[in-house]
Amino acid sequence: MKAIVITRNQWSAILEKLRSTNKPSTLLVRSKMRDTLGFTSREHIAVDRSTQEYTTKVHIDFYNEHARTMFLLKFSEEINHEC
C-alpha cells in the first residue's frame, strides 16, 4: 500500500489533533499506533538537489485501505494546507 508523504509542519498539525483524542502512549509506541490508528510514521531526510539544502518528509505507512481512507478524510485539511 502506498504511503502518504507530508511535510513536518503538516505532521505537527496532525499530531496536535491526534493528541487531543488519543492517549500519549498511542503516539509514542509504534505497535500501539498501528493497532489503534492503523498507521505508523517514519521520517526521511534528503538533500534538495536544486538548493543543496536538507529537507525532511514524513511518510505515513498504512496497514489497510480502510485506515488510509479514514486518515485522508480526517486530516485532508492539514494535508492540503501548506504550513
C-alpha positions as CSV (number, residue, x, y, z in Angstrom):
1,M,0.0,0.0,0.0
2,K,1.3,3.4,-1.0
3,A,2.5,5.7,1.8
4,I,1.4,9.3,2.1
5,V,4.3,11.8,2.1
6,I,3.8,15.1,4.0
7,T,6.0,17.8,5.5
8,R,7.0,18.0,9.1
9,N,4.7,21.1,9.6
10,Q,1.7,19.2,8.3
11,W,2.6,16.2,10.5
12,S,2.8,18.5,13.5
13,A,-0.7,19.8,12.9
14,I,-2.0,16.2,12.5
15,L,-0.2,15.2,15.8
16,E,-1.9,18.1,17.6
17,K,-5.3,16.7,16.6
18,L,-4.3,13.1,17.5
19,R,-3.0,14.2,20.9
20,S,-6.4,15.6,21.8
21,T,-8.2,12.3,21.1
22,N,-5.7,9.6,22.0
23,K,-3.6,8.6,24.9
24,P,0.1,9.7,24.8
25,S,1.3,6.1,24.6
26,T,-0.6,5.6,21.4
27,L,1.6,8.1,19.6
28,L,4.8,7.0,21.3
29,V,4.6,3.2,20.8
30,R,4.7,2.1,17.2
31,S,2.8,-1.1,17.8
32,K,0.0,0.7,19.7
33,M,-0.1,3.4,16.9
34,R,-0.5,0.6,14.3
35,D,-3.2,-1.3,16.3
36,T,-5.2,1.8,17.3
37,L,-4.8,4.1,14.4
38,G,-3.9,1.7,11.5
39,F,-0.7,3.5,10.5
40,T,2.8,4.4,11.6
41,S,5.1,7.3,10.7
42,R,8.7,7.5,9.6
43,E,10.9,10.4,8.7
44,H,13.2,10.7,5.7
45,I,15.9,13.4,5.4
46,A,17.0,14.1,1.8
47,V,19.0,16.7,0.0
48,D,17.2,19.0,-2.4
49,R,19.5,18.9,-5.4
50,S,18.4,22.4,-6.7
51,T,19.1,24.2,-3.4
52,Q,21.6,21.9,-1.8
53,E,19.5,22.0,1.4
54,Y,18.2,19.2,3.6
55,T,14.5,18.5,3.6
56,T,12.6,16.3,6.0
57,K,9.5,14.5,4.9
58,V,7.2,12.3,7.0
59,H,6.0,9.1,5.4
60,I,2.7,7.6,6.8
61,D,2.5,3.9,6.3
62,F,-0.9,2.2,6.4
63,Y,-1.8,-1.4,7.1
64,N,-5.1,-1.5,5.3
65,E,-7.1,0.6,2.8
66,H,-9.8,1.5,5.4
67,A,-7.2,3.1,7.7
68,R,-5.7,5.1,4.7
69,T,-9.2,6.3,3.7
70,M,-10.1,7.4,7.2
71,F,-6.8,9.2,7.6
72,L,-7.4,11.1,4.4
73,L,-10.9,12.0,5.4
74,K,-9.9,13.2,8.9
75,F,-6.8,15.1,8.0
76,S,-7.4,16.3,4.5
77,E,-7.4,19.9,5.7
78,E,-4.0,19.6,7.3
79,I,-2.6,17.8,4.3
80,N,-3.9,20.3,1.8
81,H,-2.9,23.3,3.9
82,E,0.8,24.1,3.3
83,C,2.2,25.3,6.7
